[in-house]
């Protein structure tokens, strides 16, 4: 088990209502690739995305503290109970 957490910044996403936020974060299947890379690799990741004509968006960072923390564009915590299907349960 990996004991790290993630801070996800919601600044690049636009949500009209709490329902939209809930559906976006926990509403079902998604088909986007999420991955981690060290900050030193940022330019290489952006270059690889450009070479592949694929948009790459930085959405957060890995932290030592376990858990998922959602952060709005002003740096404030976003509270909510966002649960979706657990493939490993």
C-alpha positions in Angstrom: 0.0 0.0 0.0 1.3 3.4 -0.9 0.8 5.9 1.9 0.7 9.2 0.1 -2.1 11.7 -0.5 -3.1 14.1 -3.2 -4.1 17.8 -3.2 -6.3 18.5 -6.3 -6.8 22.1 -7.4 -10.1 22.8 -8.9 -9.1 26.1 -10.3 -9.0 25.0 -13.9 -12.5 23.5 -13.8 -15.7 25.5 -14.0 -18.7 24.2 -11.9 -22.1 25.9 -12.0 -23.6 24.2 -9.0 -22.8 21.8 -6.1 -24.5 19.1 -8.1 -22.2 19.6 -11.1 -19.2 19.3 -8.7 -20.5 16.2 -7.2 -21.3 14.6 -10.6 -17.9 15.6 -11.9 -16.0 14.1 -8.9 -18.1 11.1 -8.2 -20.7 10.6 -10.9 -19.4 7.5 -12.7 -16.9 6.3 -15.2 -14.2 8.5 -16.5 -11.8 7.9 -19.3 -9.0 10.4 -18.8 -5.5 9.4 -18.0 -4.3 10.6 -14.6 -0.6 10.2 -13.8 2.1 11.6 -11.6 5.4 13.1 -12.5 8.0 14.9 -10.5 8.1 18.7 -10.7 11.5 18.5 -12.5 9.8 16.6 -15.4 7.1 19.3 -16.0 8.7 20.6 -19.2 9.2 17.1 -20.5 5.6 16.1 -19.8 4.3 19.3 -21.5 6.6 18.6 -24.5 5.4 15.0 -24.8 1.8 16.2 -24.7 2.5 18.7 -27.5 4.3 16.1 -29.6 1.3 13.8 -29.2 -1.2 16.6 -29.8 -2.7 15.7 -26.4 -3.7 18.4 -23.8 -2.0 17.8 -20.5 -3.3 19.6 -17.4 -1.7 19.8 -14.1 -4.4 19.2 -11.5 -2.6 18.7 -8.2 0.4 17.4 -6.4 1.4 14.4 -4.3 1.8 15.1 -0.6 3.1 13.0 2.3 -0.2 13.2 4.3 -2.6 10.4 3.2 -6.0 11.3 1.8 -7.6 13.4 -1.0 -7.9 17.1 -0.4 -9.8 19.3 -2.9 -8.6 22.9 -3.2 -10.5 25.7 -5.0 -8.9 28.4 -7.1 -8.4 30.6 -4.0 -6.5 27.9 -2.2 -9.5 27.1 0.2 -10.5 23.5 1.0 -13.6 22.2 -0.7 -15.8 20.2 1.7 -18.0 17.4 0.5 -18.5 13.6 0.6 -17.5 12.7 -2.9 -17.7 8.9 -3.2 -17.9 6.8 -6.3 -17.6 3.1 -7.2 -14.6 1.4 -5.6 -13.2 -1.1 -8.0 -11.1 -2.7 -5.2 -13.8 -3.1 -2.5 
